[in-house]
C-alpha cells in the first residue's frame, strides 16, 4: 500500500485528507516535522510527502530514496529545493489556483483601507477623536493610479476587480507577451510603475529574482504620500527599507498580509508603525478556498499514485509539476 506522510499542518482536523487517501487506498501518517532531521526520520519509508511549511532540502531529498512526490498545500514552493527534486527525480506539485479571488479581493480591500484611512479612522474614534479630518486629507480613488507587480492569475484578477475603482491600472510582468495583458491594463517597466503609481500592489512569486526586490531604490521612486500593498510573499520587500519609506513620508501607508518572519515577532518595529496595516497571512482564506486548497494538494498525490501503478517507471523517471 502506498504511504504518504503529512509532515506538518495547523488545521483543526484532517478528516478531509483522510477521506481522500482512504478512498484511493493510500495509507496516511501524520507528524510535526519542523526540521530536516525530524523530516528524514519520519519519512524513511514513505512514497509521498504532503507538506505545509516543512523544510524539504537537498539533504532531506537525498536521504529519502523511496520518495516519489512532494505536494505542497499552497501556491508556491518556498520551503522546497526544487532543483534537488529535479536532480533526484522527485515529482513536485502544488495548488496554484485555489484562492485567486480571495487574494485579489483581500488586496483590493487593503488598498481601499489605506486610501480611505479606514483603520486610522477607527483608531481615532477609539481614542476619543470624531472628525472627518482626524487622520488627514484623502484623495479621490478614481483619480489615482494602481500599479500591479506580477500579472499572473491573482494579478489579473486584481486588475479586473480594481479597474472601476482607480482611474488607471498599470502592470509590470516581464514574462507575459503583450497579448496576455488585458486591454484595460497598461504595460509598464518596473521603475516607471513605482514612479507613476499612487498605489502599488505586489503579486509576484518569491524566487532569486524577486527576493528583496522592493527596497530603498524602488521605494525611493514612489510619489510622496503613496501606498504599498503586499499579498504575495513577505521576503519580496526589504522590511527596513519599507519602514524608512514610512518614517520619511515617502509612503503614507502600507498594508502587509505576508512577512519575512511569520508570525510577526513581538519586538518587531512593524508593530510600532501606525501607518502600517497587518493581516495574518489570511488573504487566501475563505472556508471554500481552504477546502479546495487541501483537497487539490491531496489529490495531486492520488493522481501520481494512480499513474505510477499503470506506467512502469513513471514514479521516479522524471521530475515535473502535476
Secondary structure, DSSP 8 states (H G I E B T S, - for coil): --EEEE-----S--HHHHHHHHHTT-EEEE----SHHHHHHHTTT-SEEEESS--B-HHHHHT-TT--EEEESSS--TTB-HHHHHHHT-EEE--TTSSHHHHHHHHHHHHHHHHTTHHHHHHHHHTT---TTTT-----GGG-EEEEE--SHHHHHHHHHHTTTSSEEEEE-TTS-GGGS-TTSEE--HHHHHHH-SEEEE----STTTTT-BSHHHHTTS-TTEEEEE-S-GGGB-HHHHHHHHHHTSEEEEEES--SSSS--TT-GGGG-TTEEE--S-TT--HHHHHHHHHHHHHHHHHHHHHHHHSTTHHHH---B-
